Amino acid sequence: MDLSSETDTISHSLHLPDNRIDVYLKQLSLVNFKNVAGAEMSLGAKFNCFVGNNGSGKTTVLDAVHYLSVCKSFLNPNDTQNIRRQEPFLVINGTFENDGEEVLVYCAVKQEGKKQFKRNRKEYKRLLDHVGRFPSVVIAPTDSDIINGGSELRRKFLDAIISQLDREYLENLLRYNKALQHRNTLLKQFADSHSFSAESLDVWDFQLAQLGQSIHRRRNEFLEAYITEFDRYYRQMSGDAEHAGLVYESQLNGHDMLELLTRGRDRDRAATYTTIGIHKDDLELTISGHSLKRFGSQGQQKTALVALKLAQFHVMRKKCGFAPLLLLDDIFDKLDDSRVGQLLKMVGEEGFGQILITDTHPERVASLLKDETDVRVFRVSGGEVVAS
């Protein structure tokens, strides 16, 4: 992601209350995770920089932290594909400092078997019970897909934020997706057997409508506050030259989902899948009322992406009461030194907690963070991580 947009006023756009860093990752160890056979590292409470060539394993470290945060990769959703080639399993261990107490988080994935998560050596019965305990915000090259990709990517972006803040939302989302899968399977069976049972469909329609209305309502509530922060950050970064917006596009806006499902049955039977519901929702990003995807310049899109992530950080920090982990993956190759310096100055200020950065230039990191007192640098090469 190229972030060489107007970031000179970012540091002035943050109006977060003072806080001490009370949650951060102290220790991290990896076994057979992607291209890392084994690595152990002690992390600092503020800046942790991982430097090395492209493909060396820098992003792997950040992705491991993301696993410990939300139980999955931010790059590859297929867990077994994250296991190092020809190995039977992967393991990620993390020790978090949480208000002066250590919390051990263990993650294991086997080629054959389910993903396992433990907190202080006690296994979770449900992974969703872990999500939100150690929230994180990622800024990565793939962020441009939020603007330029399909609606599914924007829904995932939205769901990922709310799920870290609201466990009930995550649970409802999982239940909705299961019900949707059952309904789609039933529609396919109807087509294959040239049969139809309205009563069988009623069961899934009721479940989908009940869960869908709840998810739709929660998305609306979240976006009301989030849009305000997104616009505020964007305007301050653009010198108030224009304003940004998010339009929540949903079939449920002003409509009852159960009624929509009932009216759309003939269309669903013909399509053999469910065409109505919150799984069709989208977010339209706008600049001064115009589509950012269709009409926004590169500079406007870059500014919007930064504003989206700053707004995410703000709302998560306000809800959690402490700063989420901030993961900055290879964004500095797209920035000139002055803008990199401005961004690092911003995240070094009060209100931000632990920060993990990847970069290809160790001398650049050293220069830009020379005035910081809590900086740890790790050199990454061929999947090996060594503290400098």
C-alpha positions as a Markdown table, in Angstrom:
| # | Residue | x | y | z |
|---|---|---|---|---|
| 1 | Met | 0.0 | 0.0 | 0.0 |
| 2 | Asp | 1.3 | 3.4 | -1.0 |
| 3 | Leu | 0.7 | 5.8 | 1.9 |
| 4 | Ser | 2.6 | 8.8 | 0.5 |
| 5 | Ser | -0.5 | 11.0 | 1.0 |
| 6 | Glu | -0.9 | 14.1 | 3.2 |
| 7 | Thr | 0.0 | 12.7 | 6.6 |
| 8 | Asp | 1.6 | 15.9 | 8.0 |
| 9 | Thr | -1.3 | 16.6 | 10.3 |
| 10 | Ile | -2.0 | 13.0 | 11.5 |
| 11 | Ser | -0.3 | 13.6 | 14.8 |
| 12 | His | -2.6 | 16.5 | 15.6 |
| 13 | Ser | -5.7 | 14.5 | 14.7 |
| 14 | Leu | -5.4 | 12.1 | 17.6 |
| 15 | His | -7.3 | 13.2 | 20.7 |
| 16 | Leu | -7.0 | 10.1 | 22.8 |
| 17 | Pro | -6.9 | 10.2 | 26.6 |
| 18 | Asp | -3.6 | 9.6 | 28.2 |
| 19 | Asn | -2.9 | 6.1 | 29.3 |
| 20 | Arg | -0.1 | 3.9 | 30.3 |
| 21 | Ile | 0.7 | 0.8 | 28.3 |
| 22 | Asp | -0.9 | -1.9 | 30.2 |
| 23 | Val | -1.2 | -4.7 | 27.6 |
| 24 | Tyr | 1.6 | -5.8 | 25.4 |
| 25 | Leu | 3.3 | -8.9 | 24.0 |
| 26 | Lys | 6.5 | -9.7 | 26.0 |
| 27 | Gln | 7.6 | -13.0 | 24.5 |
| 28 | Leu | 6.9 | -14.7 | 21.2 |
| 29 | Ser | 8.0 | -18.1 | 19.9 |
| 30 | Leu | 7.3 | -19.8 | 16.5 |
| 31 | Val | 7.6 | -23.4 | 15.4 |
| 32 | Asn | 7.0 | -24.4 | 11.8 |
| 33 | Phe | 5.0 | -21.3 | 11.0 |
| 34 | Lys | 5.2 | -20.5 | 7.3 |
| 35 | Asn | 8.9 | -20.1 | 6.5 |
| 36 | Val | 10.1 | -20.0 | 10.1 |
| 37 | Ala | 11.3 | -23.3 | 11.4 |
| 38 | Gly | 11.9 | -21.9 | 14.9 |
| 39 | Ala | 12.3 | -18.5 | 16.5 |
| 40 | Glu | 12.1 | -17.0 | 20.0 |
| 41 | Met | 12.2 | -13.3 | 20.8 |
| 42 | Ser | 11.7 | -10.9 | 23.7 |
| 43 | Leu | 9.7 | -7.9 | 22.7 |
| 44 | Gly | 9.7 | -4.4 | 24.1 |
| 45 | Ala | 6.6 | -2.5 | 25.2 |
| 46 | Lys | 6.9 | 0.2 | 22.5 |
| 47 | Phe | 8.8 | -0.2 | 19.1 |
| 48 | Asn | 9.8 | -3.6 | 17.8 |
| 49 | Cys | 11.4 | -3.5 | 14.3 |
| 50 | Phe | 11.9 | -6.5 | 12.1 |
| 51 | Val | 14.3 | -5.8 | 9.2 |
| 52 | Gly | 15.4 | -7.9 | 6.3 |
| 53 | Asn | 14.9 | -8.6 | 2.6 |
| 54 | Asn | 11.6 | -9.3 | 1.1 |
| 55 | Gly | 10.6 | -13.0 | 1.7 |
| 56 | Ser | 12.9 | -13.3 | 4.7 |
| 57 | Gly | 10.1 | -13.9 | 7.2 |
| 58 | Lys | 9.4 | -10.4 | 8.5 |
| 59 | Thr | 5.7 | -10.5 | 7.8 |
| 60 | Thr | 5.5 | -14.0 | 9.2 |
| 61 | Val | 6.3 | -12.6 | 12.6 |
| 62 | Leu | 3.6 | -10.0 | 12.4 |
| 63 | Asp | 1.1 | -12.6 | 11.2 |
| 64 | Ala | 2.0 | -14.8 | 14.2 |
| 65 | Val | 1.1 | -11.9 | 16.5 |
| 66 | His | -2.2 | -11.5 | 14.6 |
| 67 | Tyr | -2.9 | -15.2 | 15.1 |
| 68 | Leu | -2.5 | -14.7 | 18.9 |
| 69 | Ser | -4.9 | -11.8 | 18.6 |
| 70 | Val | -7.7 | -13.0 | 16.5 |
| 71 | Cys | -7.0 | -16.7 | 16.1 |
| 72 | Lys | -6.2 | -16.5 | 12.4 |
| 73 | Ser | -3.8 | -15.1 | 9.8 |
| 74 | Phe | -4.4 | -11.8 | 8.1 |
| 75 | Leu | -2.9 | -13.2 | 4.9 |
| 76 | Asn | -4.1 | -16.8 | 4.5 |
| 77 | Pro | -7.3 | -17.9 | 6.1 |
| 78 | Asn | -6.5 | -21.6 | 5.4 |
| 79 | Asp | -4.8 | -22.6 | 8.7 |
| 80 | Thr | -3.0 | -25.8 | 7.4 |
| 81 | Gln | -1.4 | -23.8 | 4.6 |
| 82 | Asn | 0.4 | -21.7 | 7.2 |
| 83 | Ile | 2.2 | -24.8 | 8.4 |
| 84 | Arg | 5.9 | -25.0 | 7.2 |
| 85 | Arg | 6.2 | -27.2 | 4.2 |
| 86 | Gln | 6.4 | -30.9 | 4.9 |
| 87 | Glu | 5.9 | -30.4 | 8.6 |
| 88 | Pro | 3.0 | -31.9 | 10.6 |
| 89 | Phe | 2.1 | -28.9 | 12.8 |
| 90 | Leu | 2.7 | -25.3 | 13.7 |
| 91 | Val | 2.9 | -23.8 | 17.2 |
| 92 | Ile | 2.8 | -20.1 | 18.2 |
| 93 | Asn | 3.4 | -19.2 | 21.9 |
| 94 | Gly | 3.0 | -15.7 | 23.3 |
| 95 | Thr | 3.3 | -14.2 | 26.8 |
| 96 | Phe | 1.3 | -11.0 | 27.2 |
| 97 | Glu | 1.8 | -8.5 | 30.0 |
| 98 | Asn | -1.7 | -7.5 | 31.2 |
| 99 | Asp | -1.9 | -5.0 | 34.0 |
| 100 | Gly | 1.2 | -6.4 | 35.6 |
| 101 | Glu | 0.1 | -10.0 | 35.2 |
| 102 | Glu | 1.5 | -12.5 | 32.6 |
| 103 | Val | -1.0 | -14.3 | 30.3 |
| 104 | Leu | 0.2 | -17.2 | 28.3 |
| 105 | Val | -1.4 | -17.8 | 24.9 |
| 106 | Tyr | -0.8 | -21.0 | 22.9 |
| 107 | Cys | -1.8 | -21.7 | 19.4 |
| 108 | Ala | -1.3 | -25.0 | 17.5 |
| 109 | Val | -2.5 | -26.2 | 14.1 |
| 110 | Lys | -2.0 | -29.8 | 12.9 |
| 111 | Gln | -2.3 | -31.1 | 9.4 |
| 112 | Glu | -4.9 | -33.5 | 10.6 |
| 113 | Gly | -7.0 | -32.1 | 13.4 |
| 114 | Lys | -8.6 | -28.9 | 14.7 |
| 115 | Lys | -6.9 | -25.6 | 15.6 |
| 116 | Gln | -6.1 | -25.4 | 19.3 |
| 117 | Phe | -5.9 | -22.3 | 21.5 |
| 118 | Lys | -5.0 | -22.2 | 25.2 |
| 119 | Arg | -4.9 | -19.3 | 27.7 |
| 120 | Asn | -2.7 | -20.0 | 30.7 |
| 121 | Arg | -2.6 | -23.6 | 29.7 |
| 122 | Lys | -6.4 | -24.0 | 29.7 |
| 123 | Glu | -7.9 | -24.8 | 26.3 |
| 124 | Tyr | -10.7 | -22.7 | 25.0 |
| 125 | Lys | -13.9 | -24.6 | 24.2 |
| 126 | Arg | -14.7 | -22.0 | 21.6 |
| 127 | Leu | -12.1 | -19.8 | 19.7 |
| 128 | Leu | -14.5 | -16.9 | 19.8 |
| 129 | Asp | -14.0 | -16.7 | 23.5 |
| 130 | His | -10.4 | -15.5 | 22.9 |
| 131 | Val | -11.1 | -13.0 | 20.2 |
| 132 | Gly | -11.1 | -9.4 | 21.6 |
| 133 | Arg | -8.8 | -10.2 | 24.6 |
| 134 | Phe | -5.7 | -8.9 | 22.9 |
| 135 | Pro | -7.0 | -6.7 | 20.0 |
| 136 | Ser | -4.8 | -5.6 | 17.1 |
| 137 | Val | -4.9 | -3.2 | 14.1 |
| 138 | Val | -2.9 | -4.1 | 11.0 |
| 139 | Ile | -1.8 | -1.7 | 8.3 |
| 140 | Ala | -0.5 | -3.7 | 5.3 |
| 141 | Pro | 0.1 | -3.5 | 1.6 |
| 142 | Thr | -3.2 | -5.5 | 1.0 |
| 143 | Asp | -5.3 | -2.7 | 2.6 |
| 144 | Ser | -5.8 | -1.1 | -0.8 |
| 145 | Asp | -8.2 | -4.0 | -1.5 |
| 146 | Ile | -10.6 | -2.5 | 1.0 |
| 147 | Ile | -11.3 | 0.3 | -1.5 |
| 148 | Asn | -10.7 | -1.4 | -4.8 |
| 149 | Gly | -11.8 | -5.0 | -4.1 |
| 150 | Gly | -15.2 | -6.5 | -4.0 |
| 151 | Ser | -17.9 | -6.1 | -1.3 |
| 152 | Glu | -16.8 | -9.2 | 0.5 |
| 153 | Leu | -13.5 | -7.6 | 1.5 |
| 154 | Arg | -15.3 | -4.5 | 2.9 |
| 155 | Arg | -17.7 | -6.7 | 4.9 |
| 156 | Lys | -14.7 | -8.7 | 6.3 |
| 157 | Phe | -13.0 | -5.5 | 7.3 |
| 158 | Leu | -16.1 | -4.3 | 9.1 |
| 159 | Asp | -16.8 | -7.7 | 10.7 |
| 160 | Ala | -13.2 | -8.0 | 11.9 |
| 161 | Ile | -13.4 | -4.7 | 13.8 |
| 162 | Ile | -16.8 | -5.3 | 15.4 |
| 163 | Ser | -15.9 | -8.9 | 16.2 |
| 164 | Gln | -12.9 | -7.9 | 18.3 |
| 165 | Leu | -15.2 | -5.5 | 20.3 |
| 166 | Asp | -18.4 | -7.5 | 20.6 |
| 167 | Arg | -18.4 | -11.2 | 21.2 |
| 168 | Glu | -22.2 | -11.5 | 20.8 |
| 169 | Tyr | -21.8 | -10.0 | 17.3 |
| 170 | Leu | -19.1 | -12.6 | 16.4 |
| 171 | Glu | -21.3 | -15.4 | 17.7 |
| 172 | Asn | -24.3 | -14.2 | 15.7 |
| 173 | Leu | -22.2 | -13.8 | 12.6 |
| 174 | Leu | -21.0 | -17.4 | 12.9 |
| 175 | Arg | -24.5 | -18.7 | 13.5 |
| 176 | Tyr | -25.8 | -16.7 | 10.5 |
| 177 | Asn | -23.2 | -18.1 | 8.2 |
| 178 | Lys | -24.0 | -21.7 | 9.3 |
| 179 | Ala | -27.7 | -21.1 | 8.8 |
| 180 | Leu | -27.0 | -19.5 | 5.4 |
| 181 | Gln | -25.0 | -22.6 | 4.4 |
| 182 | His | -27.9 | -24.9 | 5.4 |
| 183 | Arg | -30.4 | -22.8 | 3.5 |
| 184 | Asn | -28.2 | -22.8 | 0.3 |
| 185 | Thr | -27.7 | -26.6 | 0.6 |
| 186 | Leu | -31.5 | -27.0 | 0.8 |
| 187 | Leu | -32.1 | -24.8 | -2.2 |
| 188 | Lys | -29.6 | -26.9 | -4.2 |
| 189 | Gln | -31.4 | -30.1 | -3.1 |
| 190 | Phe | -34.7 | -28.7 | -4.3 |
| 191 | Ala | -33.2 | -28.0 | -7.7 |
| 192 | Asp | -31.5 | -31.4 | -7.9 |
| 193 | Ser | -34.6 | -33.4 | -6.9 |
| 194 | His | -37.1 | -31.1 | -8.6 |
| 195 | Ser | -39.0 | -30.8 | -5.3 |
| 196 | Phe | -39.9 | -28.0 | -2.9 |
| 197 | Ser | -40.9 | -27.8 | 0.8 |
| 198 | Ala | -41.9 | -24.4 | 2.1 |
| 199 | Glu | -41.9 | -25.8 | 5.7 |
| 200 | Ser | -38.3 | -26.8 | 5.4 |
| 201 | Leu | -37.3 | -23.4 | 4.1 |
| 202 | Asp | -39.3 | -21.6 | 6.9 |
| 203 | Val | -37.0 | -23.0 | 9.5 |
| 204 | Trp | -33.9 | -21.4 | 8.0 |
| 205 | Asp | -35.7 | -18.2 | 6.9 |
| 206 | Phe | -36.7 | -17.5 | 10.5 |
| 207 | Gln | -33.2 | -18.1 | 11.8 |
| 208 | Leu | -31.5 | -16.0 | 9.1 |
| 209 | Ala | -34.0 | -13.2 | 9.6 |
| 210 | Gln | -33.6 | -13.1 | 13.4 |
| 211 | Leu | -29.7 | -13.2 | 13.2 |
| 212 | Gly | -29.6 | -10.9 | 10.2 |
| 213 | Gln | -31.7 | -8.2 | 11.8 |
| 214 | Ser | -29.4 | -8.3 | 14.8 |
| 215 | Ile | -26.2 | -8.1 | 12.8 |
| 216 | His | -27.6 | -5.3 | 10.6 |
| 217 | Arg | -28.6 | -3.3 | 13.7 |
| 218 | Arg | -25.2 | -3.7 | 15.3 |
| 219 | Arg | -23.4 | -2.7 | 12.0 |
| 220 | Asn | -25.5 | 0.5 | 11.9 |
| 221 | Glu | -24.7 | 1.3 | 15.5 |
| 222 | Phe | -21.0 | 0.8 | 15.0 |
| 223 | Leu | -20.8 | 2.8 | 11.8 |
| 224 | Glu | -22.6 | 5.7 | 13.3 |
| 225 | Ala | -19.6 | 6.4 | 15.5 |
| 226 | Tyr | -17.0 | 5.0 | 13.2 |
| 227 | Ile | -18.0 | 7.2 | 10.2 |
| 228 | Thr | -17.6 | 10.3 | 12.4 |
| 229 | Glu | -14.0 | 9.4 | 13.3 |
| 230 | Phe | -13.2 | 8.4 | 9.8 |
| 231 | Asp | -14.4 | 11.7 | 8.5 |
| 232 | Arg | -12.6 | 13.7 | 11.2 |
| 233 | Tyr | -9.2 | 12.0 | 10.5 |
| 234 | Tyr | -9.6 | 12.4 | 6.8 |
| 235 | Arg | -10.5 | 16.1 | 7.0 |
| 236 | Gln | -7.6 | 16.9 | 9.3 |
| 237 | Met | -5.2 | 15.0 | 7.0 |
| 238 | Ser | -6.5 | 16.9 | 3.9 |
| 239 | Gly | -6.6 | 20.3 | 5.6 |
| 240 | Asp | -10.4 | 20.4 | 5.6 |
| 241 | Ala | -10.3 | 20.6 | 1.9 |
| 242 | Glu | -13.0 | 17.8 | 1.6 |
| 243 | His | -14.8 | 15.4 | 3.8 |
| 244 | Ala | -15.0 | 11.6 | 3.7 |
| 245 | Gly | -18.0 | 9.3 | 4.3 |
| 246 | Leu | -19.1 | 5.7 | 4.5 |
| 247 | Val | -22.5 | 4.7 | 3.1 |
| 248 | Tyr | -23.8 | 1.4 | 4.5 |
| 249 | Glu | -25.6 | -0.3 | 1.6 |
| 250 | Ser | -27.9 | -3.1 | 2.7 |
| 251 | Gln | -31.0 | -4.8 | 1.5 |
| 252 | Leu | -32.3 | -4.6 | 5.1 |
| 253 | Asn | -32.2 | -0.8 | 5.2 |
| 254 | Gly | -35.8 | 0.1 | 5.9 |
| 255 | His | -37.0 | -3.5 | 5.3 |
| 256 | Asp | -37.8 | -6.6 | 7.3 |
| 257 | Met | -35.5 | -9.5 | 6.3 |
| 258 | Leu | -38.1 | -12.3 | 6.8 |
| 259 | Glu | -40.5 | -10.5 | 4.5 |
| 260 | Leu | -37.7 | -10.1 | 1.9 |
| 261 | Leu | -36.8 | -13.7 | 2.1 |
| 262 | Thr | -40.4 | -14.8 | 1.7 |
| 263 | Arg | -40.9 | -12.5 | -1.3 |
| 264 | Gly | -37.6 | -13.6 | -2.9 |
| 265 | Arg | -38.1 | -17.4 | -2.7 |
| 266 | Asp | -38.8 | -17.9 | -6.4 |
| 267 | Arg | -35.6 | -15.9 | -7.3 |
| 268 | Asp | -33.6 | -18.0 | -4.7 |
| 269 | Arg | -34.9 | -21.3 | -6.1 |
| 270 | Ala | -33.9 | -20.3 | -9.6 |
| 271 | Ala | -30.5 | -19.1 | -8.4 |
| 272 | Thr | -30.1 | -22.1 | -6.0 |
| 273 | Tyr | -28.6 | -19.8 | -3.4 |
| 274 | Thr | -29.8 | -17.1 | -1.0 |
| 275 | Thr | -29.9 | -13.7 | -2.7 |
| 276 | Ile | -31.2 | -11.7 | 0.3 |
| 277 | Gly | -29.4 | -10.9 | 3.5 |
| 278 | Ile | -26.6 | -9.2 | 5.3 |
| 279 | His | -24.1 | -11.3 | 3.4 |
| 280 | Lys | -24.8 | -9.0 | 0.5 |
| 281 | Asp | -24.1 | -5.8 | 2.5 |
| 282 | Asp | -21.4 | -3.3 | 1.2 |
| 283 | Leu | -19.7 | -0.1 | 2.3 |
| 284 | Glu | -19.4 | 2.7 | -0.2 |
| 285 | Leu | -16.5 | 5.0 | 0.6 |
| 286 | Thr | -17.0 | 8.6 | -0.5 |
| 287 | Ile | -15.1 | 11.8 | -0.8 |
| 288 | Ser | -17.4 | 14.9 | -0.7 |
| 289 | Gly | -20.3 | 12.7 | -1.7 |
| 290 | His | -18.5 | 11.0 | -4.7 |
| 291 | Ser | -17.4 | 7.3 | -4.9 |
| 292 | Leu | -13.8 | 7.0 | -3.8 |
| 293 | Lys | -13.4 | 3.8 | -5.8 |
| 294 | Arg | -14.6 | 5.3 | -9.0 |
| 295 | Phe | -13.5 | 8.9 | -8.8 |
| 296 | Gly | -10.9 | 9.2 | -6.0 |
| 297 | Ser | -7.3 | 10.1 | -6.9 |
| 298 | Gln | -4.5 | 7.9 | -5.6 |
| 299 | Gly | -3.7 | 10.6 | -3.0 |
| 300 | Gln | -7.3 | 10.6 | -1.8 |
| 301 | Gln | -7.4 | 6.8 | -1.6 |
| 302 | Lys | -4.1 | 6.7 | 0.3 |
| 303 | Thr | -5.4 | 9.3 | 2.8 |
| 304 | Ala | -8.7 | 7.4 | 3.2 |
| 305 | Leu | -6.9 | 4.1 | 4.0 |
| 306 | Val | -4.8 | 5.8 | 6.7 |
| 307 | Ala | -8.0 | 7.5 | 8.1 |
| 308 | Leu | -9.8 | 4.1 | 8.1 |
| 309 | Lys | -7.1 | 2.5 | 10.2 |
| 310 | Leu | -6.8 | 5.5 | 12.6 |
| 311 | Ala | -10.5 | 5.4 | 13.1 |
| 312 | Gln | -10.4 | 1.7 | 13.8 |
| 313 | Phe | -7.6 | 2.2 | 16.3 |
| 314 | His | -9.6 | 5.0 | 18.0 |
| 315 | Val | -12.8 | 3.1 | 18.4 |
| 316 | Met | -11.1 | -0.1 | 19.5 |
| 317 | Arg | -9.0 | 1.7 | 22.1 |
| 318 | Lys | -12.0 | 3.6 | 23.5 |
| 319 | Lys | -14.0 | 0.4 | 23.8 |
| 320 | Cys | -11.2 | -1.8 | 25.3 |
| 321 | Gly | -9.8 | 0.8 | 27.6 |
| 322 | Phe | -6.3 | 0.1 | 26.4 |
| 323 | Ala | -4.3 | 0.4 | 23.2 |
| 324 | Pro | -4.6 | -2.4 | 20.7 |
| 325 | Leu | -1.4 | -3.9 | 19.2 |
| 326 | Leu | -0.4 | -1.9 | 16.1 |
| 327 | Leu | 1.2 | -4.0 | 13.3 |
| 328 | Leu | 2.8 | -2.0 | 10.4 |
| 329 | Asp | 3.8 | -4.3 | 7.6 |
| 330 | Asp | 6.1 | -3.1 | 4.8 |
| 331 | Ile | 4.4 | 0.2 | 4.5 |
| 332 | Phe | 7.5 | 2.3 | 4.6 |
| 333 | Asp | 8.8 | 1.2 | 1.2 |
| 334 | Lys | 6.0 | 3.3 | -0.3 |
| 335 | Leu | 6.8 | 6.4 | 1.8 |
| 336 | Asp | 9.4 | 9.1 | 1.5 |
| 337 | Asp | 11.6 | 9.5 | 4.7 |
| 338 | Ser | 9.8 | 12.7 | 5.8 |
| 339 | Arg | 6.4 | 11.0 | 5.8 |
| 340 | Val | 7.7 | 7.9 | 7.4 |
| 341 | Gly | 9.2 | 10.1 | 10.2 |
| 342 | Gln | 5.8 | 11.8 | 10.6 |
| 343 | Leu | 4.0 | 8.5 | 10.9 |
| 344 | Leu | 6.4 | 7.1 | 13.4 |
| 345 | Lys | 6.3 | 10.3 | 15.4 |
| 346 | Met | 2.5 | 10.0 | 15.5 |
| 347 | Val | 2.5 | 6.4 | 16.8 |
| 348 | Gly | 5.2 | 7.2 | 19.2 |
| 349 | Glu | 3.0 | 9.6 | 21.0 |
| 350 | Glu | 0.8 | 9.0 | 24.0 |
| 351 | Gly | -2.3 | 6.9 | 23.2 |
| 352 | Phe | -0.5 | 4.3 | 21.1 |
| 353 | Gly | 0.9 | 1.2 | 22.8 |
| 354 | Gln | 3.1 | -1.6 | 21.4 |
| 355 | Ile | 4.1 | -1.3 | 17.8 |
| 356 | Leu | 5.6 | -4.0 | 15.5 |
| 357 | Ile | 7.2 | -2.7 | 12.3 |
| 358 | Thr | 8.7 | -4.5 | 9.3 |
| 359 | Asp | 11.1 | -2.8 | 6.9 |
| 360 | Thr | 13.8 | -3.7 | 4.4 |
| 361 | His | 16.2 | -0.9 | 5.5 |
| 362 | Pro | 17.7 | -1.3 | 8.9 |
| 363 | Glu | 19.5 | 2.1 | 8.6 |
| 364 | Arg | 16.2 | 3.8 | 7.9 |
| 365 | Val | 14.6 | 2.4 | 11.0 |
| 366 | Ala | 17.6 | 3.4 | 13.2 |
| 367 | Ser | 17.6 | 6.9 | 11.8 |
| 368 | Leu | 13.8 | 7.5 | 12.1 |
| 369 | Leu | 13.6 | 6.1 | 15.7 |
| 370 | Lys | 16.9 | 7.6 | 17.0 |
| 371 | Asp | 15.0 | 9.8 | 19.4 |
| 372 | Glu | 12.9 | 7.0 | 20.9 |
| 373 | Thr | 14.0 | 5.3 | 24.1 |
| 374 | Asp | 12.2 | 2.0 | 23.8 |
| 375 | Val | 13.3 | 0.4 | 20.5 |
| 376 | Arg | 14.2 | -3.2 | 19.8 |
| 377 | Val | 15.5 | -4.3 | 16.4 |
| 378 | Phe | 15.5 | -7.8 | 15.0 |
| 379 | Arg | 17.2 | -8.9 | 11.9 |
| 380 | Val | 15.3 | -11.5 | 9.9 |
| 381 | Ser | 17.0 | -13.7 | 7.2 |
| 382 | Gly | 16.0 | -17.1 | 5.8 |
| 383 | Gly | 13.3 | -17.5 | 8.4 |
| 384 | Glu | 15.7 | -16.8 | 11.3 |
| 385 | Val | 15.1 | -14.0 | 13.7 |
| 386 | Val | 18.0 | -12.5 | 15.6 |
| 387 | Ala | 17.9 | -9.6 | 18.0 |
| 388 | Ser | 20.4 | -6.8 | 17.1 |
